[in-house]
């Protein structure tokens, strides 16, 4: 590979369309405030670089980005890029990843309010993410060991697998399809509304009004905390080890729970055929 070392770039399209190149120990900053430094590049490695300018990695094919820092000024850093590995990198700019395909992120620290929109084939491991809207309309996602803080996460996503993760986010998985979450913690409000094919296995769920208007919802050996008004108008099969505050007007299916304070059946618009089994009432 060609090598570019220890340089500073601030001009527009500074390294536009480079190929087969290692860019190392470089800085993308300066008074010219140029955009799109590495746009349309192919088979490049970017290592130990500092990026303070907008749109650096658009339309890149085959990218290794490692040990680098993107500041808040590095807006919309990766768009329309495919076949990339991002490793030990900090991403701070808004809209850091969008319309990308076949992207793997490992050991990354991400603070990007609109992160990961409309992407395909994403893999994340050991990442920490703060994002108000994360993964909007993305598909084919596999995540492990993630810590996420946000508000409206995984809306309209499809084909998602999450394991060994902690999600602190309200309104997660709205309108999501074919999602499996294993051995994880979900803390938020209104989790899973309007989802289809959401399955949680050995998870802990905390927060008000979870899992309403769901289709094909499954909770397998899960625990709950501070959950009330759950499962309204949902098609659900659930086994819950612990307590629920209340269940309200489930549509159909079976809910098995250790302890339940209240079943609310008032003001239902639809006739319910759901079966609710409270284990401790059987003793």
C-alpha positions as CSV (number, residue, x, y, z in Angstrom):
1,X,0.0,0.0,0.0
2,X,1.0,3.6,-0.5
3,X,1.5,5.5,2.7
4,X,0.6,9.0,3.9
5,X,2.1,9.8,7.3
6,X,2.1,12.7,9.7
7,X,0.3,15.2,7.5
8,X,-2.4,17.8,8.1
9,X,-5.1,18.4,5.6
10,X,-7.8,21.1,5.6
11,X,-8.6,21.6,1.9
12,X,-11.7,20.4,0.1
13,X,-11.5,16.8,-1.0
14,X,-7.9,16.6,0.2
15,X,-7.4,12.9,-0.6
16,X,-10.3,12.4,-2.9
17,X,-10.5,8.9,-4.5
18,X,-7.3,7.5,-3.3
19,X,-6.8,3.8,-3.5
20,X,-4.7,1.1,-1.7
21,X,-3.3,3.6,0.8
22,X,-2.5,3.7,4.5
23,X,-3.3,7.1,6.0
24,X,-1.6,7.2,9.4
25,X,-1.0,9.8,12.2
26,X,-2.7,12.5,10.1
27,X,-5.0,15.4,11.1
28,X,-7.9,16.7,9.1
29,X,-8.4,20.2,10.4
30,X,-7.5,23.8,9.7
31,X,-8.7,27.2,8.5
32,X,-9.8,26.1,5.0
33,X,-12.5,24.0,6.6
34,X,-12.6,21.7,3.6
35,X,-15.2,18.8,3.3
36,X,-15.1,15.3,2.0
37,X,-11.4,14.6,2.6
38,X,-11.5,10.9,1.7
39,X,-14.6,10.7,-0.5
40,X,-14.8,8.0,-3.1
41,X,-11.7,6.2,-1.8
42,X,-11.2,2.4,-2.2
43,X,-9.2,-0.1,-0.1
44,X,-7.8,2.4,2.4
45,X,-6.6,2.1,6.0
46,X,-7.0,5.1,8.3
47,X,-5.1,4.7,11.5
48,X,-4.5,7.0,14.5
49,X,-6.0,10.0,12.7
50,X,-7.8,13.1,14.0
51,X,-10.8,14.3,12.1
52,X,-12.4,17.7,12.7
53,X,-14.0,18.3,9.3
54,X,-17.3,17.3,7.7
55,X,-18.2,14.3,5.5
56,X,-14.7,12.6,5.5
57,X,-15.7,9.1,4.4
58,X,-18.5,9.1,1.9
59,X,-18.8,6.5,-0.8
60,X,-15.7,4.6,0.5
61,X,-15.4,0.9,-0.6
62,X,-13.2,-1.3,1.7
63,X,-12.1,0.7,4.7
64,X,-10.2,0.0,7.9
65,X,-10.7,2.8,10.4
66,X,-8.8,2.3,13.7
67,X,-7.5,4.1,16.7
68,X,-8.9,7.4,15.5
69,X,-11.0,10.3,16.8
70,X,-13.9,12.2,15.1
71,X,-14.9,15.4,16.8
72,X,-18.3,17.0,17.0
73,X,-17.4,19.0,13.9
74,X,-16.9,15.8,12.0
75,X,-20.5,15.6,11.0
76,X,-22.0,12.8,8.9
77,X,-18.7,11.0,8.8
78,X,-19.6,7.8,7.0
79,X,-22.4,7.8,4.4
80,X,-22.9,5.4,1.5
81,X,-19.8,3.4,2.6
82,X,-19.6,-0.3,2.3
83,X,-17.3,-3.1,3.6
84,X,-15.7,-1.3,6.6
85,X,-14.2,-2.3,9.9
86,X,-14.2,0.5,12.5
87,X,-12.1,-0.4,15.6
88,X,-11.2,1.5,18.8
89,X,-12.5,4.7,17.3
90,X,-14.4,7.6,18.9
91,X,-17.2,9.0,16.8
92,X,-18.7,12.3,18.1
93,X,-20.4,14.0,15.1
94,X,-24.1,13.9,14.4
95,X,-25.3,11.4,11.8
96,X,-22.1,9.4,12.0
97,X,-23.2,6.4,10.0
98,X,-26.0,6.4,7.4
99,X,-27.0,4.4,4.3
100,X,-24.0,2.1,4.8
101,X,-23.6,-1.6,4.1
102,X,-21.5,-4.4,5.7
103,X,-20.0,-2.4,8.5
104,X,-18.4,-3.9,11.6
105,X,-17.7,-1.8,14.8
106,X,-15.6,-3.0,17.6
107,X,-14.6,-1.3,20.9
108,X,-16.0,2.1,19.7
109,X,-17.2,5.0,21.7
110,X,-20.0,6.8,19.9
111,X,-21.9,10.0,20.7
112,X,-24.0,10.7,17.7
113,X,-27.6,11.8,18.0
114,X,-28.8,10.2,14.8
115,X,-26.5,7.1,14.6
116,X,-26.8,4.2,12.2
117,X,-29.8,5.2,10.0
118,X,-30.9,3.1,7.1
119,X,-27.9,0.8,7.2
120,X,-27.7,-2.9,6.2
121,X,-25.5,-5.7,7.6
122,X,-24.2,-4.0,10.8
123,X,-22.2,-5.9,13.4
124,X,-21.3,-4.2,16.7
125,X,-19.3,-5.6,19.7
126,X,-18.1,-4.0,22.9
127,X,-19.4,-0.5,21.8
128,X,-20.8,2.3,24.0
129,X,-23.3,4.4,22.2
130,X,-25.2,7.6,23.1
131,X,-27.7,8.4,20.5
132,X,-31.2,10.0,20.6
133,X,-32.3,8.1,17.5
134,X,-30.1,5.0,17.0
135,X,-30.4,2.5,14.1
136,X,-33.5,4.0,12.5
137,X,-34.8,1.8,9.6
138,X,-31.7,-0.3,9.6
139,X,-31.7,-4.0,8.8
140,X,-29.7,-7.2,9.4
141,X,-28.0,-6.1,12.6
142,X,-26.0,-8.2,15.1
143,X,-25.0,-6.7,18.4
144,X,-23.2,-8.0,21.4
145,X,-21.9,-6.4,24.6
146,X,-23.3,-3.0,23.8
147,X,-24.2,-0.2,26.2
148,X,-26.7,2.1,24.7
149,X,-28.3,5.4,26.0
150,X,-30.9,7.0,23.9
151,X,-34.6,7.8,23.4
152,X,-36.0,6.3,20.2
153,X,-33.9,3.3,19.4
154,X,-34.3,0.6,16.8
155,X,-37.5,2.1,15.3
156,X,-38.6,0.4,12.1
157,X,-35.6,-2.0,12.2
158,X,-35.7,-5.5,10.8
159,X,-33.8,-8.7,11.4
160,X,-31.9,-7.7,14.6
161,X,-30.0,-9.9,17.1
162,X,-28.8,-8.4,20.4
163,X,-27.1,-10.2,23.3
164,X,-25.3,-9.4,26.5
165,X,-26.2,-5.7,26.3
166,X,-27.8,-2.9,28.3
167,X,-30.3,-0.6,26.6
168,X,-31.4,2.5,28.5
169,X,-33.9,4.0,26.0
170,X,-37.5,4.9,25.8
171,X,-39.7,3.9,22.8
172,X,-37.3,1.1,21.7
173,X,-38.2,-1.2,18.9
174,X,-41.3,0.6,17.7
175,X,-42.6,-1.0,14.5
176,X,-39.5,-3.3,14.5
177,X,-39.8,-6.7,12.9
178,X,-38.0,-10.0,13.6
179,X,-35.9,-8.9,16.6
180,X,-34.3,-11.3,19.1
181,X,-32.8,-9.9,22.4
182,X,-31.0,-12.4,24.7
183,X,-29.5,-12.0,28.1
184,X,-29.8,-8.3,28.2
185,X,-31.3,-5.4,30.2
186,X,-33.9,-3.0,28.8
187,X,-34.7,0.1,30.7
188,X,-37.2,2.6,29.3
189,X,-40.8,3.5,28.6
190,X,-43.2,2.1,26.0
191,X,-40.8,-0.6,24.9
192,X,-41.7,-2.6,21.8
193,X,-45.0,-0.9,20.7
194,X,-46.3,-1.9,17.3
195,X,-43.5,-4.5,16.8
196,X,-44.0,-7.8,14.9
197,X,-41.9,-10.8,15.9
198,X,-40.1,-9.3,18.9
199,X,-38.6,-12.1,21.1
200,X,-36.8,-11.5,24.5
201,X,-35.0,-14.4,26.1
202,X,-33.7,-14.2,29.7
203,X,-33.9,-10.4,29.7
204,X,-34.7,-7.9,32.5
205,X,-37.3,-5.3,31.5
206,X,-37.9,-2.1,33.5
207,X,-40.3,0.7,32.8
208,X,-44.0,1.7,32.3
209,X,-46.4,0.4,29.6
210,X,-44.2,-2.1,27.8
211,X,-45.2,-4.2,24.8
212,X,-48.5,-2.7,23.5
213,X,-50.0,-3.3,20.1
214,X,-47.5,-6.1,19.4
215,X,-47.8,-9.0,17.0
216,X,-46.1,-12.3,17.6
217,X,-44.5,-11.1,20.9
218,X,-42.5,-13.6,23.0
219,X,-41.0,-13.2,26.4
220,X,-39.1,-16.3,27.5
221,X,-37.9,-16.6,31.1
222,X,-37.7,-12.8,31.6
223,X,-37.9,-10.7,34.7
224,X,-39.7,-7.3,35.1
225,X,-39.4,-4.2,37.3
226,X,-41.8,-1.3,37.6
227,X,-43.9,-2.6,34.7
228,X,-47.5,-1.5,34.6
229,X,-50.3,-1.5,31.9
230,X,-48.4,-4.1,30.0
231,X,-49.4,-6.0,26.8
232,X,-52.4,-3.8,25.8
233,X,-53.9,-5.2,22.6
234,X,-50.9,-7.5,22.0
235,X,-50.6,-11.0,20.7
236,X,-48.2,-12.4,23.3
237,X,-46.7,-15.6,24.7
238,X,-44.8,-14.7,27.9
239,X,-43.2,-16.4,30.9
240,X,-42.2,-13.9,33.5
241,X,-40.2,-14.8,36.6
242,X,-41.2,-12.2,39.1
243,X,-43.8,-9.5,39.4
244,X,-45.9,-7.3,37.2
245,X,-47.8,-4.3,38.5
246,X,-50.6,-4.6,36.0
247,X,-51.6,-6.2,32.7
248,X,-54.1,-4.3,30.6
249,X,-56.4,-5.8,27.9
250,X,-54.0,-8.2,26.2
251,X,-55.5,-9.3,22.8
252,X,-54.6,-13.0,22.7
253,X,-52.0,-15.6,23.8
254,X,-50.8,-16.7,27.2
255,X,-49.0,-14.8,29.9
256,X,-47.5,-16.7,32.8
257,X,-46.2,-14.6,35.7
258,X,-45.2,-15.3,39.3
259,X,-47.0,-12.4,40.9
260,X,-49.4,-9.8,39.5
261,X,-51.0,-6.9,41.3
262,X,-53.9,-6.2,38.9
263,X,-55.6,-7.3,35.6
264,X,-57.3,-4.3,34.0
265,X,-60.1,-5.1,31.6
266,X,-62.0,-1.9,31.4
267,X,-62.4,0.3,28.3
268,X,-61.2,-2.4,25.9
269,X,-62.0,-1.8,22.3
270,X,-61.4,-5.4,21.3
271,X,-62.5,-8.7,22.7
272,X,-59.7,-10.5,24.5
273,X,-59.0,-14.2,24.3
274,X,-55.7,-14.0,26.3
275,X,-55.0,-16.4,29.1
276,X,-53.3,-15.0,32.2
277,X,-51.8,-17.5,34.7
278,X,-50.5,-16.1,38.0
279,X,-48.4,-18.9,39.6
280,X,-48.6,-17.8,43.2
281,X,-52.4,-17.6,43.1
282,X,-52.4,-21.3,42.3
283,X,-50.7,-22.3,45.5
